[in-house]
Structures are given as structure tokens and as C-alpha cells.
């Protein structure tokens, strides 16, 4: 009943039809998984807010990913590392495995390898979303320092 409105809102925020469909589907899927029953008088507001929040999560995920990719392709990175994406990724994952604490490793891998949202990572690990953000921020900073110090 509210799909069209939800979809329009998502397109307005994301500017991408396919991602918008995915966002709306994700909202409905979460309702089903969590077995949430909506009250008729508040259903529309709840669904629209859910779409807005899911869109915000999607935009945040894209931002983090873009910053991460910029970090990897930064010209300050040693030329031998920057020669191939595969080599950079292997070097990055080696650093993650050997230098990051266990929880930071898990957060990093779930977020960037499995492409889970921060909330999904938090739910999976049983920690708060803020904890996920903190570990990601610290990990990216350590990675940046490592790669920039090797120039």
C-alpha cells in the first residue's frame, strides 16, 4: 500500500532506482524478520522514517567505501604498492590481519569484505553502532599512517 511513496522517497534521496528498490525491499524484509506489526494510523510514518534511515545508512556506507578506496589509491602510497589493486588489497589485508586488534579485524572485514552496514556489523558482533564506528575510524587511521609512512 505504501510502496510507491517509499520508493519515491528513496529515489529522491539516493538518485538511483535500483538502490532505491533495494532499500525499500530491505525495509520490508526487516519488518518480516523482526515480526513487526504496524498500527494502521502510524504505519505510513514508520515506513517512511525507516526508508529515510535505510537511505542514510546506504549513503554512509558509500561514503566510507569511497574514502577507503581513495585512501588506497592515494598518490602518497609507495609506487610498488600502488602498481596493482590486487597487490594493494593483499598488503592491506595482511596489515589488517597482523596489526589490528581482533575486534577491529572483525569489524573491518564485516564492513568492507562482506559489505555489511554498520548496524548489521553491530548486530552481528553484539556491540553498539558507535563501537563499530570507533573501530572503523581507528582502523582506517592506522592503515593510513602505515601506508603513508612507507612512501
N, CA, C and O atoms as a GROMACS GRO file, in nm:
protein
  604
    1UNK      N    1   0.081  -0.118   0.000
    1UNK     CA    2   0.000   0.000   0.000
    1UNK      C    3   0.088   0.127   0.000
    1UNK      O    4   0.052   0.226  -0.064
    2UNK      N    5   0.200   0.126   0.070
    2UNK     CA    6   0.285   0.244   0.080
    2UNK      C    7   0.412   0.233  -0.006
    2UNK      O    8   0.498   0.320   0.000
    3UNK      N    9   0.422   0.128  -0.084
    3UNK     CA   10   0.543   0.103  -0.160
    3UNK      C   11   0.580   0.221  -0.250
    3UNK      O   12   0.696   0.263  -0.251
    4UNK      N   13   0.486   0.275  -0.325
    4UNK     CA   14   0.515   0.383  -0.420
    4UNK      C   15   0.574   0.504  -0.349
    4UNK      O   16   0.671   0.563  -0.397
    5UNK      N   17   0.517   0.542  -0.237
    5UNK     CA   18   0.568   0.656  -0.161
    5UNK      C   19   0.708   0.628  -0.108
    5UNK      O   20   0.797   0.713  -0.113
    6UNK      N   21   0.726   0.508  -0.058
    6UNK     CA   22   0.856   0.470  -0.004
    6UNK      C   23   0.962   0.473  -0.114
    6UNK      O   24   1.073   0.522  -0.093
    7UNK      N   25   0.926   0.421  -0.229
    7UNK     CA   26   1.018   0.416  -0.342
    7UNK      C   27   1.054   0.559  -0.387
    7UNK      O   28   1.171   0.588  -0.411
    8UNK      N   29   0.954   0.646  -0.398
    8UNK     CA   30   0.980   0.786  -0.440
    8UNK      C   31   1.074   0.856  -0.341
    8UNK      O   32   1.164   0.928  -0.382
    9UNK      N   33   1.051   0.833  -0.214
    9UNK     CA   34   1.140   0.893  -0.114
    9UNK      C   35   1.282   0.843  -0.132
    9UNK      O   36   1.377   0.922  -0.129
   10UNK      N   37   1.298   0.715  -0.149
   10UNK     CA   38   1.432   0.657  -0.166
   10UNK      C   39   1.501   0.712  -0.290
   10UNK      O   40   1.620   0.744  -0.286
   11UNK      N   41   1.428   0.724  -0.401
   11UNK     CA   42   1.486   0.779  -0.524
   11UNK      C   43   1.526   0.925  -0.503
   11UNK      O   44   1.630   0.969  -0.552
   12UNK      N   45   1.445   0.998  -0.431
   12UNK     CA   46   1.475   1.138  -0.403
   12UNK      C   47   1.605   1.151  -0.324
   12UNK      O   48   1.681   1.245  -0.346
   13UNK      N   49   1.629   1.059  -0.235
   13UNK     CA   50   1.749   1.065  -0.152
   13UNK      C   51   1.870   1.006  -0.223
   13UNK      O   52   1.979   1.063  -0.218
   14UNK      N   53   1.853   0.891  -0.288
   14UNK     CA   54   1.967   0.817  -0.344
   14UNK      C   55   1.997   0.847  -0.490
   14UNK      O   56   2.109   0.826  -0.536
   15UNK      N   57   1.899   0.896  -0.564
   15UNK     CA   58   1.915   0.923  -0.707
   15UNK      C   59   1.952   0.798  -0.786
   15UNK      O   60   2.022   0.807  -0.887
   16UNK      N   61   1.906   0.684  -0.742
   16UNK     CA   62   1.935   0.559  -0.810
   16UNK      C   63   1.816   0.466  -0.794
   16UNK      O   64   1.778   0.431  -0.682
   17UNK      N   65   1.756   0.427  -0.905
   17UNK     CA   66   1.634   0.346  -0.900
   17UNK      C   67   1.658   0.208  -0.841
   17UNK      O   68   1.579   0.162  -0.758
   18UNK      N   69   1.763   0.141  -0.883
   18UNK     CA   70   1.791   0.006  -0.834
   18UNK      C   71   1.822   0.006  -0.684
   18UNK      O   72   1.770  -0.078  -0.610
   19UNK      N   73   1.906   0.099  -0.640
   19UNK     CA   74   1.937   0.107  -0.498
   19UNK      C   75   1.811   0.140  -0.418
   19UNK      O   76   1.793   0.091  -0.306
   20UNK      N   77   1.726   0.223  -0.476
   20UNK     CA   78   1.601   0.260  -0.407
   20UNK      C   79   1.511   0.139  -0.389
   20UNK      O   80   1.451   0.122  -0.283
   21UNK      N   81   1.501   0.057  -0.491
   21UNK     CA   82   1.422  -0.066  -0.480
   21UNK      C   83   1.480  -0.156  -0.371
   21UNK      O   84   1.406  -0.217  -0.293
   22UNK      N   85   1.613  -0.165  -0.367
   22UNK     CA   86   1.679  -0.247  -0.266
   22UNK      C   87   1.651  -0.195  -0.125
   22UNK      O   88   1.627  -0.273  -0.033
   23UNK      N   89   1.654  -0.064  -0.110
   23UNK     CA   90   1.630  -0.004   0.021
   23UNK      C   91   1.488  -0.036   0.068
   23UNK      O   92   1.469  -0.078   0.182
   24UNK      N   93   1.390  -0.017  -0.020
   24UNK     CA   94   1.251  -0.043   0.018
   24UNK      C   95   1.233  -0.192   0.050
   24UNK      O   96   1.165  -0.227   0.146
   25UNK      N   97   1.293  -0.277  -0.030
   25UNK     CA   98   1.285  -0.421  -0.003
   25UNK      C   99   1.348  -0.456   0.131
   25UNK      O  100   1.296  -0.539   0.205
   26UNK      N  101   1.460  -0.392   0.162
   26UNK     CA  102   1.528  -0.416   0.289
   26UNK      C  103   1.439  -0.376   0.406
   26UNK      O  104   1.435  -0.446   0.508
   27UNK      N  105   1.368  -0.265   0.393
   27UNK     CA  106   1.277  -0.221   0.500
   27UNK      C  107   1.170  -0.327   0.523
   27UNK      O  108   1.143  -0.364   0.637
   28UNK      N  109   1.110  -0.375   0.415
   28UNK     CA  110   1.006  -0.478   0.429
   28UNK      C  111   1.064  -0.608   0.484
   28UNK      O  112   1.000  -0.675   0.566
   29UNK      N  113   1.183  -0.644   0.439
   29UNK     CA  114   1.246  -0.767   0.487
   29UNK      C  115   1.273  -0.759   0.638
   29UNK      O  116   1.250  -0.856   0.710
   30UNK      N  117   1.320  -0.645   0.685
   30UNK     CA  118   1.346  -0.630   0.828
   30UNK      C  119   1.216  -0.638   0.909
   30UNK      O  120   1.215  -0.692   1.020
   31UNK      N  121   1.108  -0.583   0.854
   31UNK     CA  122   0.979  -0.593   0.922
   31UNK      C  123   0.939  -0.740   0.938
   31UNK      O  124   0.890  -0.781   1.043
   32UNK      N  125   0.960  -0.817   0.832
   32UNK     CA  126   0.923  -0.958   0.836
   32UNK      C  127   1.012  -1.036   0.931
   32UNK      O  128   0.963  -1.118   1.009
   33UNK      N  129   1.142  -1.012   0.924
   33UNK     CA  130   1.237  -1.085   1.008
   33UNK      C  131   1.212  -1.055   1.155
   33UNK      O  132   1.218  -1.144   1.240
   34UNK      N  133   1.184  -0.930   1.185
   34UNK     CA  134   1.161  -0.891   1.324
   34UNK      C  135   1.016  -0.911   1.367
   34UNK      O  136   0.980  -0.885   1.482
   35UNK      N  137   0.935  -0.957   1.275
   35UNK     CA  138   0.794  -0.985   1.302
   35UNK      C  139   0.724  -0.865   1.365
   35UNK      O  140   0.658  -0.876   1.469
   36UNK      N  141   0.740  -0.750   1.300
   36UNK     CA  142   0.681  -0.625   1.349
   36UNK      C  143   0.543  -0.607   1.286
   36UNK      O  144   0.527  -0.618   1.164
   37UNK      N  145   0.446  -0.579   1.369
   37UNK     CA  146   0.311  -0.550   1.322
   37UNK      C  147   0.289  -0.400   1.336
   37UNK      O  148   0.301  -0.344   1.445
   38UNK      N  149   0.257  -0.335   1.225
   38UNK     CA  150   0.238  -0.191   1.226
   38UNK      C  151   0.094  -0.155   1.256
   38UNK      O  152   0.001  -0.223   1.213
   39UNK      N  153   0.076  -0.049   1.330
   39UNK     CA  154  -0.057   0.002   1.355
   39UNK      C  155  -0.099   0.088   1.236
   39UNK      O  156  -0.018   0.162   1.180
   40UNK      N  157  -0.222   0.076   1.198
   40UNK     CA  158  -0.271   0.142   1.077
   40UNK      C  159  -0.247   0.292   1.078
   40UNK      O  160  -0.211   0.350   0.976
   41UNK      N  161  -0.266   0.357   1.193
   41UNK     CA  162  -0.255   0.502   1.199
   41UNK      C  163  -0.110   0.552   1.196
   41UNK      O  164  -0.087   0.669   1.166
   42UNK      N  165  -0.014   0.468   1.227
   42UNK     CA  166   0.127   0.510   1.227
   42UNK      C  167   0.211   0.437   1.123
   42UNK      O  168   0.331   0.462   1.114
   43UNK      N  169   0.153   0.349   1.046
   43UNK     CA  170   0.229   0.266   0.952
   43UNK      C  171   0.303   0.351   0.849
   43UNK      O  172   0.422   0.330   0.826
   44UNK      N  173   0.235   0.445   0.789
   44UNK     CA  174   0.299   0.526   0.684
   44UNK      C  175   0.419   0.602   0.740
   44UNK      O  176   0.526   0.601   0.680
   45UNK      N  177   0.403   0.668   0.852
   45UNK     CA  178   0.513   0.744   0.913
   45UNK      C  179   0.629   0.653   0.949
   45UNK      O  180   0.745   0.687   0.927
   46UNK      N  181   0.599   0.535   1.004
   46UNK     CA  182   0.703   0.441   1.042
   46UNK      C  183   0.780   0.394   0.918
   46UNK      O  184   0.903   0.389   0.918
   47UNK      N  185   0.708   0.359   0.813
   47UNK     CA  186   0.772   0.310   0.691
   47UNK      C  187   0.857   0.418   0.625
   47UNK      O  188   0.968   0.390   0.579
   48UNK      N  189   0.806   0.539   0.619
   48UNK     CA  190   0.882   0.648   0.557
   48UNK      C  191   1.009   0.678   0.637
   48UNK      O  192   1.115   0.702   0.580
   49UNK      N  193   0.997   0.677   0.768
   49UNK     CA  194   1.114   0.700   0.852
   49UNK      C  195   1.216   0.586   0.835
   49UNK      O  196   1.336   0.609   0.833
   50UNK      N  197   1.165   0.465   0.822
   50UNK     CA  198   1.254   0.350   0.800
   50UNK      C  199   1.328   0.363   0.668
   50UNK      O  200   1.448   0.334   0.661
   51UNK      N  201   1.259   0.406   0.564
   51UNK     CA  202   1.323   0.425   0.434
   51UNK      C  203   1.429   0.534   0.443
   51UNK      O  204   1.540   0.519   0.393
   52UNK      N  205   1.394   0.644   0.508
   52UNK     CA  206   1.490   0.754   0.523
   52UNK      C  207   1.616   0.705   0.597
   52UNK      O  208   1.728   0.735   0.556
   53UNK      N  209   1.596   0.632   0.704
   53UNK     CA  210   1.711   0.582   0.780
   53UNK      C  211   1.793   0.482   0.700
   53UNK      O  212   1.916   0.485   0.705
   54UNK      N  213   1.727   0.395   0.626
   54UNK     CA  214   1.798   0.298   0.544
   54UNK      C  215   1.877   0.369   0.433
   54UNK      O  216   1.989   0.328   0.401
   55UNK      N  217   1.818   0.473   0.375
   55UNK     CA  218   1.888   0.552   0.273
   55UNK      C  219   2.011   0.619   0.334
   55UNK      O  220   2.118   0.621   0.273
   56UNK      N  221   1.995   0.672   0.453
   56UNK     CA  222   2.107   0.736   0.520
   56UNK      C  223   2.218   0.634   0.547
   56UNK      O  224   2.336   0.665   0.530
   57UNK      N  225   2.181   0.514   0.588
   57UNK     CA  226   2.281   0.410   0.609
   57UNK      C  227   2.353   0.376   0.479
   57UNK      O  228   2.474   0.356   0.477
   58UNK      N  229   2.277   0.368   0.370
   58UNK     CA  230   2.335   0.338   0.240
   58UNK      C  231   2.432   0.447   0.196
   58UNK      O  232   2.541   0.417   0.147
   59UNK      N  233   2.394   0.572   0.214
   59UNK     CA  234   2.482   0.683   0.178
   59UNK      C  235   2.608   0.683   0.265
   59UNK      O  236   2.718   0.710   0.216
   60UNK      N  237   2.592   0.652   0.391
   60UNK     CA  238   2.706   0.644   0.481
   60UNK      C  239   2.800   0.532   0.439
   60UNK      O  240   2.922   0.548   0.441
   61UNK      N  241   2.743   0.419   0.403
   61UNK     CA  242   2.825   0.305   0.357
   61UNK      C  243   2.904   0.344   0.233
   61UNK      O  244   3.022   0.310   0.220
   62UNK      N  245   2.839   0.414   0.142
   62UNK     CA  246   2.907   0.458   0.019
   62UNK      C  247   3.020   0.556   0.052
   62UNK      O  248   3.128   0.547  -0.006
   63UNK      N  249   2.994   0.648   0.143
   63UNK     CA  250   3.095   0.746   0.180
   63UNK      C  251   3.217   0.678   0.240
   63UNK      O  252   3.330   0.709   0.204
   64UNK      N  253   3.194   0.586   0.330
   64UNK     CA  254   3.306   0.515   0.394
   64UNK      C  255   3.384   0.437   0.289
   64UNK      O  256   3.507   0.437   0.288
   65UNK      N  257   3.311   0.371   0.201
   65UNK     CA  258   3.378   0.293   0.096
   65UNK      C  259   3.459   0.383   0.003
   65UNK      O  260   3.571   0.349  -0.034
   66UNK      N  261   3.401   0.498  -0.036
   66UNK     CA  262   3.473   0.590  -0.125
   66UNK      C  263   3.598   0.645  -0.057
   66UNK      O  264   3.704   0.654  -0.120
   67UNK      N  265   3.586   0.681   0.071
   67UNK     CA  266   3.704   0.730   0.144
   67UNK      C  267   3.810   0.621   0.153
   67UNK      O  268   3.929   0.648   0.138
   68UNK      N  269   3.766   0.499   0.178
   68UNK     CA  270   3.857   0.386   0.187
   68UNK      C  271   3.929   0.364   0.054
   68UNK      O  272   4.050   0.342   0.052
   69UNK      N  273   3.854   0.369  -0.056
   69UNK     CA  274   3.916   0.350  -0.188
   69UNK      C  275   4.011   0.464  -0.223
   69UNK      O  276   4.115   0.442  -0.284
   70UNK      N  277   3.974   0.587  -0.182
   70UNK     CA  278   4.065   0.700  -0.204
   70UNK      C  279   4.193   0.680  -0.124
   70UNK      O  280   4.302   0.710  -0.172
   71UNK      N  281   4.179   0.629  -0.002
   71UNK     CA  282   4.295   0.602   0.080
   71UNK      C  283   4.389   0.504   0.009
   71UNK      O  284   4.511   0.523   0.009
   72UNK      N  285   4.332   0.401  -0.049
   72UNK     CA  286   4.414   0.301  -0.118
   72UNK      C  287   4.479   0.355  -0.244
   72UNK      O  288   4.589   0.314  -0.279
   73UNK      N  289   4.413   0.446  -0.311
   73UNK     CA  290   4.466   0.497  -0.436
   73UNK      C  291   4.540   0.629  -0.420
   73UNK      O  292   4.578   0.692  -0.518
   74UNK      N  293   4.560   0.671  -0.295
   74UNK     CA  294   4.631   0.795  -0.266
   74UNK      C  295   4.768   0.792  -0.332
   74UNK      O  296   4.839   0.692  -0.325
   75UNK      N  297   4.804   0.901  -0.396
   75UNK     CA  298   4.932   0.908  -0.466
   75UNK      C  299   5.050   0.906  -0.371
   75UNK      O  300   5.163   0.880  -0.412
   76UNK      N  301   5.025   0.933  -0.241
   76UNK     CA  302   5.133   0.928  -0.143
   76UNK      C  303   5.175   0.785  -0.111
   76UNK      O  304   5.278   0.764  -0.048
   77UNK      N  305   5.096   0.688  -0.154
   77UNK     CA  306   5.129   0.548  -0.129
   77UNK      C  307   5.248   0.508  -0.215
   77UNK      O  308   5.260   0.551  -0.330
   78UNK      N  309   5.334   0.428  -0.160
   78UNK     CA  310   5.454   0.384  -0.229
   78UNK      C  311   5.420   0.326  -0.366
   78UNK      O  312   5.329   0.243  -0.377
   79UNK      N  313   5.491   0.367  -0.473
   79UNK     CA  314   5.459   0.321  -0.609
   79UNK      C  315   5.454   0.170  -0.623
   79UNK      O  316   5.372   0.119  -0.699
   80UNK      N  317   5.542   0.095  -0.550
   80UNK     CA  318   5.538  -0.051  -0.565
   80UNK      C  319   5.407  -0.108  -0.511
   80UNK      O  320   5.358  -0.209  -0.562
   81UNK      N  321   5.349  -0.043  -0.410
   81UNK     CA  322   5.221  -0.090  -0.357
   81UNK      C  323   5.109  -0.052  -0.452
   81UNK      O  324   5.014  -0.129  -0.471
   82UNK      N  325   5.120   0.067  -0.514
   82UNK     CA  326   5.013   0.119  -0.599
   82UNK      C  327   5.013   0.057  -0.739
   82UNK      O  328   4.924   0.089  -0.818
   83UNK      N  329   5.106  -0.029  -0.771
   83UNK     CA  330   5.114  -0.085  -0.906
   83UNK      C  331   4.991  -0.165  -0.944
   83UNK      O  332   4.947  -0.156  -1.058
   84UNK      N  333   4.936  -0.239  -0.856
   84UNK     CA  334   4.817  -0.316  -0.890
   84UNK      C  335   4.721  -0.319  -0.773
   84UNK      O  336   4.762  -0.322  -0.657
   85UNK      N  337   4.594  -0.318  -0.804
   85UNK     CA  338   4.492  -0.322  -0.699
   85UNK      C  339   4.502  -0.451  -0.618
   85UNK      O  340   4.486  -0.448  -0.496
   86UNK      N  341   4.527  -0.561  -0.684
   86UNK     CA  342   4.540  -0.689  -0.614
   86UNK      C  343   4.651  -0.687  -0.512
   86UNK      O  344   4.634  -0.737  -0.401
   87UNK      N  345   4.764  -0.630  -0.548
   87UNK     CA  346   4.877  -0.621  -0.456
   87UNK      C  347   4.844  -0.531  -0.338
   87UNK      O  348   4.877  -0.564  -0.223
   88UNK      N  349   4.778  -0.418  -0.364
   88UNK     CA  350   4.738  -0.327  -0.257
   88UNK      C  351   4.642  -0.396  -0.161
   88UNK      O  352   4.653  -0.383  -0.040
   89UNK      N  353   4.546  -0.470  -0.218
   89UNK     CA  354   4.448  -0.537  -0.132
   89UNK      C  355   4.514  -0.645  -0.048
   89UNK      O  356   4.481  -0.660   0.069
   90UNK      N  357   4.608  -0.720  -0.106
   90UNK     CA  358   4.679  -0.822  -0.028
   90UNK      C  359   4.760  -0.758   0.085
   90UNK      O  360   4.760  -0.807   0.198
   91UNK      N  361   4.827  -0.649   0.053
   91UNK     CA  362   4.906  -0.578   0.154
   91UNK      C  363   4.815  -0.522   0.264
   91UNK      O  364   4.849  -0.528   0.382
   92UNK      N  365   4.702  -0.469   0.223
   92UNK     CA  366   4.606  -0.416   0.320
   92UNK      C  367   4.555  -0.526   0.412
   92UNK      O  368   4.554  -0.510   0.534
   93UNK      N  369   4.513  -0.637   0.354
   93UNK     CA  370   4.458  -0.746   0.434
   93UNK      C  371   4.565  -0.807   0.524
   93UNK      O  372   4.534  -0.851   0.635
   94UNK      N  373   4.688  -0.812   0.479
   94UNK     CA  374   4.798  -0.859   0.564
   94UNK      C  375   4.813  -0.766   0.683
   94UNK      O  376   4.828  -0.810   0.797
   95UNK      N  377   4.810  -0.637   0.657
   95UNK     CA  378   4.820  -0.540   0.765
   95UNK      C  379   4.704  -0.557   0.864
   95UNK      O  380   4.725  -0.558   0.986
   96UNK      N  381   4.584  -0.570   0.812
   96UNK     CA  382   4.467  -0.589   0.899
   96UNK      C  383   4.485  -0.712   0.986
   96UNK      O  384   4.462  -0.706   1.107
   97UNK      N  385   4.526  -0.823   0.926
   97UNK     CA  386   4.544  -0.949   0.999
   97UNK      C  387   4.653  -0.938   1.106
   97UNK      O  388   4.637  -0.989   1.217
   98UNK      N  389   4.763  -0.872   1.073
   98UNK     CA  390   4.878  -0.872   1.162
   98UNK      C  391   4.882  -0.756   1.261
   98UNK      O  392   4.943  -0.769   1.367
   99UNK      N  393   4.819  -0.644   1.229
   99UNK     CA  394   4.837  -0.525   1.311
   99UNK      C  395   4.713  -0.476   1.387
   99UNK      O  396   4.726  -0.404   1.486
  100UNK      N  397   4.595  -0.515   1.343
  100UNK     CA  398   4.476  -0.466   1.411
  100UNK      C  399   4.432  -0.563   1.520
  100UNK      O  400   4.450  -0.684   1.506
  101UNK      N  401   4.375  -0.510   1.629
  101UNK     CA  402   4.322  -0.597   1.734
  101UNK      C  403   4.208  -0.685   1.679
  101UNK      O  404   4.148  -0.650   1.578
  102UNK      N  405   4.179  -0.796   1.743
  102UNK     CA  406   4.079  -0.890   1.691
  102UNK      C  407   3.942  -0.827   1.661
  102UNK      O  408   3.885  -0.854   1.555
  103UNK      N  409   3.889  -0.746   1.751
  103UNK     CA  410   3.758  -0.686   1.726
  103UNK      C  411   3.763  -0.590   1.608
  103UNK      O  412   3.670  -0.586   1.528
  104UNK      N  413   3.870  -0.514   1.596
  104UNK     CA  414   3.886  -0.423   1.482
  104UNK      C  415   3.895  -0.503   1.352
  104UNK      O  416   3.840  -0.461   1.249
  105UNK      N  417   3.964  -0.616   1.355
  105UNK     CA  418   3.971  -0.702   1.236
  105UNK      C  419   3.832  -0.748   1.194
  105UNK      O  420   3.796  -0.740   1.077
  106UNK      N  421   3.755  -0.795   1.292
  106UNK     CA  422   3.620  -0.844   1.261
  106UNK      C  423   3.534  -0.732   1.204
  106UNK      O  424   3.467  -0.750   1.102
  107UNK      N  425   3.537  -0.616   1.268
  107UNK     CA  426   3.458  -0.501   1.222
  107UNK      C  427   3.499  -0.465   1.080
  107UNK      O  428   3.413  -0.446   0.993
  108UNK      N  429   3.628  -0.455   1.056
  108UNK     CA  430   3.680  -0.417   0.925
  108UNK      C  431   3.637  -0.516   0.817
  108UNK      O  432   3.590  -0.476   0.711
  109UNK      N  433   3.653  -0.645   0.844
  109UNK     CA  434   3.618  -0.747   0.744
  109UNK      C  435   3.469  -0.752   0.716
  109UNK      O  436   3.427  -0.762   0.601
  110UNK      N  437   3.387  -0.745   0.821
  110UNK     CA  438   3.242  -0.747   0.800
  110UNK      C  439   3.197  -0.624   0.722
  110UNK      O  440   3.110  -0.633   0.636
  111UNK      N  441   3.256  -0.510   0.752
  111UNK     CA  442   3.214  -0.386   0.688
  111UNK      C  443   3.261  -0.377   0.544
  111UNK      O  444   3.182  -0.342   0.456
  112UNK      N  445   3.388  -0.408   0.518
  112UNK     CA  446   3.442  -0.388   0.385
  112UNK      C  447   3.447  -0.513   0.299
  112UNK      O  448   3.432  -0.502   0.177
  113UNK      N  449   3.466  -0.628   0.356
  113UNK     CA  450   3.472  -0.751   0.276
  113UNK      C  451   3.331  -0.805   0.252
  113UNK      O  452   3.295  -0.837   0.139
  114UNK      N  453   3.252  -0.814   0.359
  114UNK     CA  454   3.115  -0.864   0.345
  114UNK      C  455   3.016  -0.754   0.312
  114UNK      O  456   2.899  -0.781   0.286
  115UNK      N  457   3.063  -0.629   0.313
  115UNK     CA  458   2.984  -0.511   0.278
  115UNK      C  459   2.855  -0.499   0.361
  115UNK      O  460   2.749  -0.465   0.309
  116UNK      N  461   2.868  -0.528   0.490
  116UNK     CA  462   2.755  -0.513   0.581
  116UNK      C  463   2.746  -0.367   0.624
  116UNK      O  464   2.847  -0.296   0.625
  117UNK      N  465   2.626  -0.322   0.659
  117UNK     CA  466   2.611  -0.187   0.713
  117UNK      C  467   2.669  -0.184   0.854
  117UNK      O  468   2.692  -0.288   0.915
  118UNK      N  469   2.692  -0.063   0.904
  118UNK     CA  470   2.744  -0.052   1.040
  118UNK      C  471   2.648  -0.113   1.141
  118UNK      O  472   2.691  -0.177   1.237
  119UNK      N  473   2.521  -0.094   1.119
  119UNK     CA  474   2.423  -0.152   1.211
  119UNK      C  475   2.425  -0.305   1.204
  119UNK      O  476   2.414  -0.372   1.307
  120UNK      N  477   2.439  -0.360   1.084
  120UNK     CA  478   2.445  -0.506   1.070
  120UNK      C  479   2.570  -0.561   1.138
  120UNK      O  480   2.566  -0.667   1.201
  121UNK      N  481   2.682  -0.488   1.124
  121UNK     CA  482   2.805  -0.531   1.191
  121UNK      C  483   2.784  -0.528   1.342
  121UNK      O  484   2.822  -0.622   1.412
  122UNK      N  485   2.724  -0.421   1.392
  122UNK     CA  486   2.698  -0.409   1.536
  122UNK      C  487   2.611  -0.524   1.584
  122UNK      O  488   2.639  -0.584   1.688
  123UNK      N  489   2.505  -0.554   1.510
  123UNK     CA  490   2.416  -0.663   1.548
  123UNK      C  491   2.489  -0.797   1.546
  123UNK      O  492   2.472  -0.879   1.636
  124UNK      N  493   2.569  -0.818   1.444
  124UNK     CA  494   2.642  -0.944   1.429
  124UNK      C  495   2.740  -0.966   1.544
  124UNK      O  496   2.754  -1.078   1.595
  125UNK      N  497   2.807  -0.860   1.585
  125UNK     CA  498   2.911  -0.872   1.689
  125UNK      C  499   2.859  -0.846   1.830
  125UNK      O  500   2.931  -0.865   1.928
  126UNK      N  501   2.735  -0.802   1.839
  126UNK     CA  502   2.679  -0.774   1.971
  126UNK      C  503   2.738  -0.652   2.038
  126UNK      O  504   2.752  -0.647   2.160
  127UNK      N  505   2.774  -0.552   1.957
  127UNK     CA  506   2.828  -0.427   2.010
  127UNK      C  507   2.742  -0.312   1.960
  127UNK      O  508   2.653  -0.332   1.877
  128UNK      N  509   2.767  -0.193   2.010
  128UNK     CA  510   2.689  -0.077   1.967
  128UNK      C  511   2.738  -0.028   1.831
  128UNK      O  512   2.850  -0.057   1.789
  129UNK      N  513   2.653   0.045   1.765
  129UNK     CA  514   2.689   0.103   1.635
  129UNK      C  515   2.805   0.200   1.653
  129UNK      O  516   2.893   0.208   1.567
  130UNK      N  517   2.806   0.273   1.764
  130UNK     CA  518   2.915   0.367   1.792
  130UNK      C  519   3.048   0.294   1.805
  130UNK      O  520   3.152   0.343   1.761
  131UNK      N  521   3.046   0.176   1.867
  131UNK     CA  522   3.167   0.095   1.879
  131UNK      C  523   3.219   0.057   1.741
  131UNK      O  524   3.340   0.060   1.716
  132UNK      N  525   3.128   0.022   1.650
  132UNK     CA  526   3.167  -0.012   1.513
  132UNK      C  527   3.233   0.109   1.448
  132UNK      O  528   3.339   0.097   1.387
  133UNK      N  529   3.169   0.226   1.460
  133UNK     CA  530   3.226   0.348   1.401
  133UNK      C  531   3.364   0.379   1.459
  133UNK      O  532   3.456   0.416   1.385
  134UNK      N  533   3.378   0.363   1.589
  134UNK     CA  534   3.506   0.391   1.654
  134UNK      C  535   3.615   0.298   1.601
  134UNK      O  536   3.724   0.343   1.568
  135UNK      N  537   3.584   0.170   1.592
  135UNK     CA  538   3.684   0.074   1.542
  135UNK      C  539   3.718   0.102   1.396
  135UNK      O  540   3.834   0.092   1.356
  136UNK      N  541   3.620   0.136   1.316
  136UNK     CA  542   3.647   0.168   1.176
  136UNK      C  543   3.735   0.291   1.164
  136UNK      O  544   3.832   0.291   1.088
  137UNK      N  545   3.702   0.396   1.239
  137UNK     CA  546   3.779   0.520   1.233
  137UNK      C  547   3.924   0.493   1.275
  137UNK      O  548   4.017   0.538   1.208
  138UNK      N  549   3.943   0.421   1.384
  138UNK     CA  550   4.077   0.392   1.432
  138UNK      C  551   4.154   0.304   1.333
  138UNK      O  552   4.272   0.324   1.309
  139UNK      N  553   4.084   0.206   1.276
  139UNK     CA  554   4.150   0.116   1.180
  139UNK      C  555   4.194   0.191   1.056
  139UNK      O  556   4.306   0.173   1.009
  140UNK      N  557   4.106   0.273   1.002
  140UNK     CA  558   4.140   0.349   0.881
  140UNK      C  559   4.256   0.444   0.910
  140UNK      O  560   4.344   0.461   0.825
  141UNK      N  561   4.257   0.506   1.026
  141UNK     CA  562   4.367   0.596   1.061
  141UNK      C  563   4.498   0.518   1.070
  141UNK      O  564   4.600   0.565   1.020
  142UNK      N  565   4.497   0.401   1.134
  142UNK     CA  566   4.618   0.318   1.143
  142UNK      C  567   4.666   0.276   1.005
  142UNK      O  568   4.786   0.277   0.976
  143UNK      N  569   4.572   0.238   0.920
  143UNK     CA  570   4.607   0.197   0.783
  143UNK      C  571   4.667   0.314   0.708
  143UNK      O  572   4.768   0.300   0.639
  144UNK      N  573   4.604   0.430   0.721
  144UNK     CA  574   4.656   0.550   0.653
  144UNK      C  575   4.797   0.581   0.698
  144UNK      O  576   4.885   0.607   0.616
  145UNK      N  577   4.820   0.577   0.828
  145UNK     CA  578   4.954   0.605   0.880
  145UNK      C  579   5.055   0.502   0.829
  145UNK      O  580   5.167   0.538   0.792
  146UNK      N  581   5.018   0.376   0.828
  146UNK     CA  582   5.107   0.272   0.781
  146UNK      C  583   5.146   0.293   0.635
  146UNK      O  584   5.264   0.291   0.601
  147UNK      N  585   5.046   0.312   0.549
  147UNK     CA  586   5.074   0.325   0.406
  147UNK      C  587   5.145   0.456   0.375
  147UNK      O  588   5.231   0.458   0.287
  148UNK      N  589   5.112   0.563   0.445
  148UNK     CA  590   5.179   0.690   0.418
  148UNK      C  591   5.320   0.693   0.473
  148UNK      O  592   5.405   0.764   0.420
  149UNK      N  593   5.348   0.617   0.578
  149UNK     CA  594   5.484   0.612   0.633
  149UNK      C  595   5.577   0.530   0.547
  149UNK      O  596   5.700   0.539   0.561
  150UNK      N  597   5.520   0.449   0.459
  150UNK     CA  598   5.601   0.363   0.370
  150UNK      C  599   5.624   0.426   0.235
  150UNK      O  600   5.651   0.356   0.138
  151UNK      N  601   5.613   0.559   0.226
  151UNK     CA  602   5.636   0.627   0.097
  151UNK      C  603   5.779   0.663   0.080
  151UNK      O  604   5.817   0.720  -0.022
   0.00000   0.00000   0.00000
